[in-house]
Amino acid sequence: MRRAISPVIATVILIAITIIVGAAVAGWLLGLWGGLGEVEALRIYPDATLEVGKSNSTLRLTIKNEGTRDAKIMSITVEGVGTQSLKDPIIKAGATKTISVVFTNKTATPGASYLVKVMTEGGGIYQITVKAKEK
């Protein structure tokens, strides 16, 4: 006849497993395990400009990454004007970067307001409204 483990030992094992799983979940949620808790948090400064020329429009944005992870910008969209990808799209954690994007053969209307969307690799979409002005 086989003997089972004691109920006291089984209870101790179950409590130990529960504590270990609870600590792992808490560490993951609170970001204690390195990169798992890192986030990007971009702030677009309100000094953004959209300058309208004869055959193109130039958008200038100053963006600060207030997060704990580097942010990689995939594209910038000015609704009604176009979408552009960037050559150097990474903003380090804690850094501020000024970005200029030229939309060739696409002009905005001076005096009109445009919604600007900055899309990141991490899935973030950061928006600001910019009023277009002549160069």
LUMTOR-426934 format. One record per atom (N, C-alpha, C, O): residue number from 1; atom name; x, y, z. Coordinates in steps of 0.001 Angstrom, whole numbers. Each point is the difference from the previous one (the first is absolute). Last residue first. Layout:
! LUMTOR-426934
ATOM    i  at        x        y        z
ATOM  NUM  CA        X        Y        Z
...
This chain:
! LUMTOR-426934
ATOM    i  at        x        y        z
ATOM  135   N     5388    80828   -44541
ATOM  135  CA     1436      152      283
ATOM  135   C      402     1433      -88
ATOM  135   O     1169      327      207
ATOM  134   N    -6253    -1784     1190
ATOM  134  CA      867      162    -1170
ATOM  134   C     1438      172      442
ATOM  134   O      273      528     1078
ATOM  133   N    -3801    -3456     1859
ATOM  133  CA      296     1411     -312
ATOM  133   C      923       51    -1201
ATOM  133   O      698     -970     -294
ATOM  132   N    -4263    -2592     3516
ATOM  132  CA      916      246    -1118
ATOM  132   C      189     1500     -211
ATOM  132   O     -921      798      170
ATOM  131   N     -275    -3668     4431
ATOM  131  CA     -576      957     -946
ATOM  131   C     1035      328    -1049
ATOM  131   O     1119      394      327
ATOM  130   N    -1982    -4929     2956
ATOM  130  CA      912     1054     -438
ATOM  130   C     -721      902     -990
ATOM  130   O     -733     -473     -870
ATOM  129   N      -53    -3644     4963
ATOM  129  CA     -603      785    -1072
ATOM  129   C      913     1177     -293
ATOM  129   O      436      709      907
ATOM  128   N      590    -5900     1103
ATOM  128  CA        2     1432      272
ATOM  128   C     -691      679    -1184
ATOM  128   O       60     -488    -1129
ATOM  127   N     1116    -4924     3414
ATOM  127  CA     -633      959     -894
ATOM  127   C      174     1431      489
ATOM  127   O      153      265     1192
ATOM  126   N     1645    -5870    -1027
ATOM  126  CA       43     1266      719
ATOM  126   C     -468     1092     -953
ATOM  126   O      453       70    -1142
ATOM  125   N     -360    -5728     1828
ATOM  125  CA     -390     1049     -939
ATOM  125   C     -115     1281      820
ATOM  125   O     -826      100      907
ATOM  124   N     3271    -5412     -352
ATOM  124  CA     -515     1272      494
ATOM  124   C     -360      947    -1136
ATOM  124   O      669       36    -1033
ATOM  123   N     1416    -4553      829
ATOM  123  CA    -1441       87     -146
ATOM  123   C     -606     1299      504
ATOM  123   O    -1217      178      -53
ATOM  122   N     5995    -1622     -340
ATOM  122  CA     -664     -616     1151
ATOM  122   C    -1515       90      -45
ATOM  122   O     -673     -454      925
ATOM  121   N     3487     2554    -4183
ATOM  121  CA      103    -1447     -157
ATOM  121   C     -708     -742     1134
ATOM  121   O     -507    -1106     -192
ATOM  120   N    -1240     6050    -1027
ATOM  120  CA     1241     -641      426
ATOM  120   C      -58    -1510     -201
ATOM  120   O    -1070     -587     -162
ATOM  119   N    -1305     5576    -1775
ATOM  119  CA     -184    -1412      299
ATOM  119   C     1344     -645      339
ATOM  119   O      989      209     -703
ATOM  118   N    -3586     4882      451
ATOM  118  CA     1322     -620       44
ATOM  118   C     -212    -1444      446
ATOM  118   O     -453     -242     1118
ATOM  117   N    -2788     4393    -3373
ATOM  117  CA      104    -1245      756
ATOM  117   C     1408     -553     -125
ATOM  117   O      515     -161    -1106
ATOM  116   N    -3666     5041      409
ATOM  116  CA     1267     -688     -246
ATOM  116   C       43    -1229      905
ATOM  116   O     -256       94     1200
ATOM  115   N    -3633     3535    -3344
ATOM  115  CA      319     -977     1030
ATOM  115   C     1257     -747     -419
ATOM  115   O       61     -574    -1087
ATOM  114   N    -1626     5772     -283
ATOM  114  CA      199    -1388     -442
ATOM  114   C      346     -874     1200
ATOM  114   O      743      407      893
ATOM  113   N    -2983     4832    -2561
ATOM  113  CA      572     -849     1052
ATOM  113   C       37    -1443     -475
ATOM  113   O     -929     -479     -651
ATOM  112   N     1153     5455    -2199
ATOM  112  CA     -785    -1188      372
ATOM  112   C      716     -791     1092
ATOM  112   O     1227       34       98
ATOM  111   N      704     3867    -2197
ATOM  111  CA    -1093      366      891
ATOM  111   C     -854    -1170      448
ATOM  111   O     -733      110      982
ATOM  110   N     3383     -617    -5545
ATOM  110  CA      369      909     1092
ATOM  110   C    -1226      414      809
ATOM  110   O    -1051      319     -557
ATOM  109   N     1497    -4989    -2022
ATOM  109  CA     -620     1300     -196
ATOM  109   C      381      909     1158
ATOM  109   O     -291     -321     1153
ATOM  108   N     3312    -3837    -3297
ATOM  108  CA    -1089      258      922
ATOM  108   C     -570     1381     -325
ATOM  108   O      586      758     -773
ATOM  107   N     2085    -4281    -2640
ATOM  107  CA        2     1209      797
ATOM  107   C    -1222       64      892
ATOM  107   O    -1079     -490     -334
ATOM  106   N     4447    -2877    -2853
ATOM  106  CA    -1228        1      792
ATOM  106   C       37     1241      875
ATOM  106   O      903      163      820
ATOM  105   N     2728    -1639    -3613
ATOM  105  CA    -1155      -26     -890
ATOM  105   C    -1324      -68      738
ATOM  105   O    -1032     -342     -578
ATOM  104   N     4852     -891     3786
ATOM  104  CA      164      582    -1330
ATOM  104   C    -1241     -219     -848
ATOM  104   O     -696    -1007      133
ATOM  103   N     2009     1286     5186
ATOM  103  CA    -1003     -659     -831
ATOM  103   C       69      661    -1372
ATOM  103   O     -568     1072     -207
ATOM  102   N     4077    -1518     4647
ATOM  102  CA     -447      752    -1172
ATOM  102   C     -968     -862     -798
ATOM  102   O      307    -1137     -359
ATOM  101   N     1689     1561     5727
ATOM  101  CA     -515     -887    -1033
ATOM  101   C     -529      865    -1142
ATOM  101   O     -804      907      216
ATOM  100   N     4021     -752     4667
ATOM  100  CA     -566      731    -1138
ATOM  100   C     -402    -1007    -1066
ATOM  100   O      776     -888     -353
ATOM   99   N      404     1025     6046
ATOM   99  CA     -165     -755    -1236
ATOM   99   C     -628      903    -1050
ATOM   99   O     -984      689      267
ATOM   98   N     3739     -718     4839
ATOM   98  CA     -787      795     -930
ATOM   98   C       11     -719    -1343
ATOM   98   O     1056     -364     -519
ATOM   97   N     -403    -1457     5882
ATOM   97  CA      453       37    -1389
ATOM   97   C     -929      890     -815
ATOM   97   O    -1220      -44      159
ATOM   96   N     2858    -1808     5227
ATOM   96  CA     -883      859     -784
ATOM   96   C      575      110    -1397
ATOM   96   O     1213      124     -165
ATOM   95   N     -785    -4014     4543
ATOM   95  CA      558      960     -964
ATOM   95   C    -1100      805     -688
ATOM   95   O    -1166     -395      -39
ATOM   94   N      651    -3372     3263
ATOM   94  CA      437     1222      656
ATOM   94   C      502     1084     -944
ATOM   94   O      280     1115      440
ATOM   93   N     -210    -5905    -2367
ATOM   93  CA     -747      280     1220
ATOM   93   C      591     1235      677
ATOM   93   O     1208       71      228
ATOM   92   N     -554     -385    -5503
ATOM   92  CA      448     -701     1212
ATOM   92   C     -866      394     1193
ATOM   92   O     -578     1086       33
ATOM   91   N     -681    -1239    -5273
ATOM   91  CA      164     1010     1039
ATOM   91   C      321     -756     1284
ATOM   91   O     -829     -754      509
ATOM   90   N      866     -378    -6196
ATOM   90  CA       88     -405     1397
ATOM   90   C      216     1214      911
ATOM   90   O      871      836     -241
ATOM   89   N    -1202    -1265    -4883
ATOM   89  CA    -1253       67      753
ATOM   89   C       90     -265     1499
ATOM   89   O    -1037      -40      662
ATOM   88   N     3501     1536    -5374
ATOM   88  CA      572     -277     1318
ATOM   88   C    -1122       59     1028
ATOM   88   O     -177     1013      676
ATOM   87   N    -1099     -625    -5168
ATOM   87  CA     1317     -614     -201
ATOM   87   C      629     -400     1326
ATOM   87   O      595    -1073       99
ATOM   86   N    -6103     1301    -1127
ATOM   86  CA     1167      785      387
ATOM   86   C     1296     -756     -242
ATOM   86   O       24    -1231       28
ATOM   85   N    -5309     1471    -2416
ATOM   85  CA      848     -771      900
ATOM   85   C     1238      845      290
ATOM   85   O      283      954     -725
ATOM   84   N    -5414      840     -743
ATOM   84  CA     1427     -163     -296
ATOM   84   C      638     -914     1036
ATOM   84   O     -374        6     1172
ATOM   83   N    -4787     1894    -3428
ATOM   83  CA      717     -780     1010
ATOM   83   C     1443     -165     -443
ATOM   83   O      269     -234    -1178
ATOM   82   N    -4533     4145       44
ATOM   82  CA      731    -1221     -337
ATOM   82   C      663     -649     1192
ATOM   82   O     -118      463     1135
ATOM   81   N    -3558     3185    -1825
ATOM   81  CA     1243      373     -706
ATOM   81   C      783    -1248     -400
ATOM   81   O      373     -141    -1165
ATOM   80   N    -4489       61     3698
ATOM   80  CA     -323      852    -1127
ATOM   80   C     1212      422     -806
ATOM   80   O     -137      605    -1063
ATOM   79   N     1121    -2054     5927
ATOM   79  CA    -1249     -362     -672
ATOM   79   C     -342     1035    -1065
ATOM   79   O       -6     1204      255
ATOM   78   N     4751    -2766     1479
ATOM   78  CA     -757     1243       99
ATOM   78   C    -1273     -262     -794
ATOM   78   O       38     -117    -1225
ATOM   77   N     3812    -3333     3579
ATOM   77  CA    -1089      298     -924
ATOM   77   C     -571     1379      308
ATOM   77   O     -284      328     1152
ATOM   76   N     4906    -3735     -319
ATOM   76  CA     -692     1205      436
ATOM   76   C    -1038      325    -1079
ATOM   76   O      322       66    -1186
ATOM   75   N     2616    -4827     2945
ATOM   75  CA     -476      955    -1003
ATOM   75   C     -640     1203      674
ATOM   75   O     -391      -38     1167
ATOM   74   N     3066    -3320     1176
ATOM   74  CA     -193     -683    -1274
ATOM   74   C     -444      978    -1082
ATOM   74   O      485      -61    -1130
ATOM   73   N     2501      442     5897
ATOM   73  CA    -1127      561     -738
ATOM   73   C      -71     -673    -1363
ATOM   73   O      975       -4     -751
ATOM   72   N     1028    -1509     5672
ATOM   72  CA      299      -10    -1425
ATOM   72   C    -1237      476     -749
ATOM   72   O    -1040     -658        5
ATOM   71   N     3216     1047     5311
ATOM   71  CA    -1176      -26     -870
ATOM   71   C      454       67    -1448
ATOM   71   O      808      855     -363
ATOM   70   N     1352    -2583     5478
ATOM   70  CA      174      752    -1239
ATOM   70   C    -1246     -153     -864
ATOM   70   O     -616    -1065      -41
ATOM   69   N       79      667     5315
ATOM   69  CA      461     -816    -1122
ATOM   69   C      153      900    -1220
ATOM   69   O     -773      940     -183
ATOM   68   N     -999      549     4366
ATOM   68  CA     1205     -697      448
ATOM   68   C      567     -901    -1094
ATOM   68   O      979     -711      228
ATOM   67   N    -4000     5569     -695
ATOM   67  CA      -95    -1385      455
ATOM   67   C     1338     -564      428
ATOM   67   O      992      719      118
ATOM   66   N    -2204     3622    -2200
ATOM   66  CA      -20       16     1462
ATOM   66   C      -80    -1399      590
ATOM   66   O     -123     -161     1214
ATOM   65   N     1598     2803    -5921
ATOM   65  CA     -359    -1339      460
ATOM   65   C      116       -7     1516
ATOM   65   O     1101      -84      542
ATOM   64   N    -2055     4269    -4198
ATOM   64  CA      784     -528     1124
ATOM   64   C     -516    -1380      367
ATOM   64   O    -1207     -218      110
ATOM   63   N     1124     3865    -4632
ATOM   63  CA     -592    -1123      736
ATOM   63   C      957     -428     1115
ATOM   63   O     1202     -151     -219
ATOM   62   N    -2520     4147    -3749
ATOM   62  CA      958     -276     1063
ATOM   62   C     -669    -1014      909
ATOM   62   O    -1073      244      552
ATOM   61   N      312     1207    -6039
ATOM   61  CA     -485     -427     1309
ATOM   61   C     1168     -124      965
ATOM   61   O     1080     -448     -383
ATOM   60   N    -2731     2419    -4865
ATOM   60  CA     1072      -54     1002
ATOM   60   C     -622     -308     1357
ATOM   60   O     -906      691      468
ATOM   59   N     -285     -880    -6195
ATOM   59  CA     -457     -157     1379
ATOM   59   C     1218      -68      905
ATOM   59   O      943     -742     -275
ATOM   58   N    -2213     2618    -4989
ATOM   58  CA     1020     -482      925
ATOM   58   C     -552        0     1421
ATOM   58   O     -449     1028      507
ATOM   57   N    -1270    -1144    -6103
ATOM   57  CA     -277      445     1367
ATOM   57   C     1041     -627      913
ATOM   57   O      358    -1167     -165
ATOM   56   N     -748     2516    -5541
ATOM   56  CA      117     -964     1087
ATOM   56   C     -380      641     1336
ATOM   56   O     -181     1213      102
ATOM   55   N      282     1068    -4409
ATOM   55  CA     -207    -1376     -457
ATOM   55   C      167    -1039     1108
ATOM   55   O      -54    -1201     -262
ATOM   54   N      145     6036     1059
ATOM   54  CA     -703      -74    -1282
ATOM   54   C     -294    -1434     -417
ATOM   54   O    -1068     -283     -543
ATOM   53   N     1510     1008     5765
ATOM   53  CA      726      605    -1115
ATOM   53   C     -806     -137    -1277
ATOM   53   O    -1169     -383       32
ATOM   52   N      356      181     5680
ATOM   52  CA     -504     -299    -1335
ATOM   52   C      822      775    -1034
ATOM   52   O      109     1224       63
ATOM   51   N      444    -3250     5306
ATOM   51  CA      238     1121     -909
ATOM   51   C     -340     -417    -1420
ATOM   51   O      421    -1056     -473
ATOM   50   N    -1320     -374     5788
ATOM   50  CA     -229     -554    -1337
ATOM   50   C       88     1182     -961
ATOM   50   O     -932      796     -115
ATOM   49   N     2545    -1998     5637
ATOM   49  CA     -383      878    -1107
ATOM   49   C     -210     -809    -1270
ATOM   49   O      616    -1047     -201
ATOM   48   N     -197      758     6158
ATOM   48  CA       14     -660    -1317
ATOM   48   C     -478      967    -1076
ATOM   48   O     -911      798      223
ATOM   47   N     1404     -365     4792
ATOM   47  CA      623      924     -963
ATOM   47   C       90     -603    -1406
ATOM   47   O      743      505     -842
ATOM   46   N    -2378    -2677     5063
ATOM   46  CA     -987      784     -746
ATOM   46   C      587     1000     -996
ATOM   46   O     -751      712     -668
ATOM   45   N     2881    -5662     2197
ATOM   45  CA      -89     1369      491
ATOM   45   C     -952      822     -871
ATOM   45   O     -107     -248    -1201
ATOM   44   N       64    -5077     2305
ATOM   44  CA      256      906    -1119
ATOM   44   C     -208     1411      518
ATOM   44   O    -1074      341      497
ATOM   43   N     2329    -5275     1857
ATOM   43  CA     -714     1263      157
ATOM   43   C      400      895    -1153
ATOM   43   O     1183      273     -203
ATOM   42   N    -1079    -5960     1564
ATOM   42  CA      426     1173     -756
ATOM   42   C     -871     1203      331
ATOM   42   O    -1210     -113      192
ATOM   41   N     2718    -4831     1795
ATOM   41  CA    -1009     1022      296
ATOM   41   C      470     1287     -670
ATOM   41   O      818      736      551
ATOM   40   N      227    -6524       49
ATOM   40  CA      278     1247     -692
ATOM   40   C    -1119      968      358
ATOM   40   O    -1149     -406      174
ATOM   39   N     3069    -3877     2903
ATOM   39  CA    -1027      568     -869
ATOM   39   C      541     1223     -726
ATOM   39   O      922      666      468
ATOM   38   N      478    -5470     2773
ATOM   38  CA      381     1243     -644
ATOM   38   C    -1085      457     -960
ATOM   38   O     -629     -810     -682
ATOM   37   N      930    -3328     3471
ATOM   37  CA     -828     1102      452
ATOM   37   C      323     1326     -656
ATOM   37   O     -571     1024      376
ATOM   36   N     2908    -5170    -1350
ATOM   36  CA    -1415     -325      -84
ATOM   36   C     -891     1166      386
ATOM   36   O    -1121      106     -497
ATOM   35   N     6102     -347      605
ATOM   35  CA     -700      602    -1120
ATOM   35   C    -1485     -282      -71
ATOM   35   O     -705      638     -782
ATOM   34   N     2933    -1837     5411
ATOM   34  CA      691      635    -1131
ATOM   34   C     -923      605    -1028
ATOM   34   O     -881      788      344
ATOM   33   N    -1010    -2821     3682
ATOM   33  CA      838     -926     -756
ATOM   33   C      535      670    -1257
ATOM   33   O     -284     -456    -1107
ATOM   32   N    -2822     2511     4218
ATOM   32  CA     1224     -308      739
ATOM   32   C      962     -894     -775
ATOM   32   O     1161     -136      387
ATOM   31   N    -5833     2266    -1173
ATOM   31  CA     1184      296     -795
ATOM   31   C     1313     -297      702
ATOM   31   O     1019      623     -301
ATOM   30   N    -5830    -1359     1593
ATOM   30  CA      664     1192      522
ATOM   30   C     1290      338     -738
ATOM   30   O      661      984      331
ATOM   29   N    -3270    -4882    -1485
ATOM   29  CA     -892     1159      -56
ATOM   29   C      683     1285      457
ATOM   29   O     -275     1067     -549
ATOM   28   N     2665    -5181      862
ATOM   28  CA     -269      317    -1405
ATOM   28   C     -849     1261     -104
ATOM   28   O      307      886     -798
ATOM   27   N      537    -2594     5089
ATOM   27  CA     1228      523     -607
ATOM   27   C     -197      392    -1447
ATOM   27   O      536     1012     -450
ATOM   26   N    -4091    -3167     2705
ATOM   26  CA      201     1352      535
ATOM   26   C     1249      636     -603
ATOM   26   O      -23     1181     -345
ATOM   25   N     -830    -5677     -753
ATOM   25  CA    -1003      883     -614
ATOM   25   C      181     1437      482
ATOM   25   O      -63      933     -801
ATOM   24   N     2801    -4206     2780
ATOM   24  CA      340      146    -1421
ATOM   24   C     -975      946     -699
ATOM   24   O      420      851     -784
ATOM   23   N    -1250    -2015     5279
ATOM   23  CA     1171      880     -101
ATOM   23   C      389      223    -1452
ATOM   23   O      385     1108     -372
ATOM   22   N    -3871    -4179     1230
ATOM   22  CA     -413     1363      354
ATOM   22   C     1147      989     -115
ATOM   22   O     -189     1108     -501
ATOM   21   N     1104    -5702      -72
ATOM   21  CA     -759      512    -1146
ATOM   21   C     -444     1443      270
ATOM   21   O       67      842     -896
ATOM   20   N     2075    -3033     4455
ATOM   20  CA      936      181    -1119
ATOM   20   C     -715      586    -1216
ATOM   20   O      506      936     -619
ATOM   19   N    -3130    -2118     4383
ATOM   19  CA      854     1158      304
ATOM   19   C      961      281    -1156
ATOM   19   O      201     1160     -359
ATOM   18   N    -2899    -5029       71
ATOM   18  CA     -827     1208      -87
ATOM   18   C      833     1250      253
ATOM   18   O     -165      996     -705
ATOM   17   N     2231    -5191     1316
ATOM   17  CA     -241      247    -1431
ATOM   17   C     -814     1285     -182
ATOM   17   O      294      795     -892
ATOM   16   N      383    -2266     5306
ATOM   16  CA     1266      459     -593
ATOM   16   C     -178      321    -1483
ATOM   16   O      512     1013     -477
ATOM   15   N    -4165    -2933     2773
ATOM   15  CA      224     1381      455
ATOM   15   C     1279      562     -616
ATOM   15   O       23     1157     -421
ATOM   14   N     -987    -5687     -416
ATOM   14  CA     -969      870     -674
ATOM   14   C      182     1470      398
ATOM   14   O      -86      889     -847
ATOM   13   N     2714    -4151     3097
ATOM   13  CA      408       96    -1412
ATOM   13   C     -944      939     -755
ATOM   13   O      471      838     -768
ATOM   12   N    -1573    -1854     5226
ATOM   12  CA     1206      833      -43
ATOM   12   C      461      197    -1447
ATOM   12   O      381     1108     -378
ATOM   11   N    -3944    -4089     1109
ATOM   11  CA     -410     1383      268
ATOM   11   C     1184      951      -72
ATOM   11   O     -114     1084     -571
ATOM   10   N      955    -5697      229
ATOM   10  CA     -714      462    -1187
ATOM   10   C     -429     1457      169
ATOM   10   O      106      785     -942
ATOM    9   N     1794    -2921     4637
ATOM    9  CA     1026      257    -1019
ATOM    9   C     -658      516    -1277
ATOM    9   O      530      912     -635
ATOM    8   N    -3430    -2251     4057
ATOM    8  CA      767     1172      458
ATOM    8   C     1058      364    -1045
ATOM    8   O      167     1179     -311
ATOM    7   N    -2736    -5142     -264
ATOM    7  CA     -773     1210     -293
ATOM    7   C      735     1276      420
ATOM    7   O     -163     1039     -641
ATOM    6   N     2932    -5497     -731
ATOM    6  CA     -755      512     1130
ATOM    6   C     -779     1259     -401
ATOM    6   O      506      794     -793
ATOM    5   N      651    -4485    -2922
ATOM    5  CA      735      936      856
ATOM    5   C     -938      542     1072
ATOM    5   O    -1220        3     -160
ATOM    4   N      372    -4976    -1634
ATOM    4  CA      -32     1365     -540
ATOM    4   C      803      919      913
ATOM    4   O      357     -367     1119
ATOM    3   N      143    -5172    -2038
ATOM    3  CA     -355     1039      957
ATOM    3   C       48     1359     -688
ATOM    3   O      915      264     -781
ATOM    2   N    -1853    -5694     -874
ATOM    2  CA      774     1240     -103
ATOM    2   C     -481     1000     1035
ATOM    2   O    -1174       48      367
ATOM    1   N     1214    -5713     -482
ATOM    1  CA     -822     1167        0
ATOM    1   C      881     1251        0
ATOM    1   O     1003       64      711
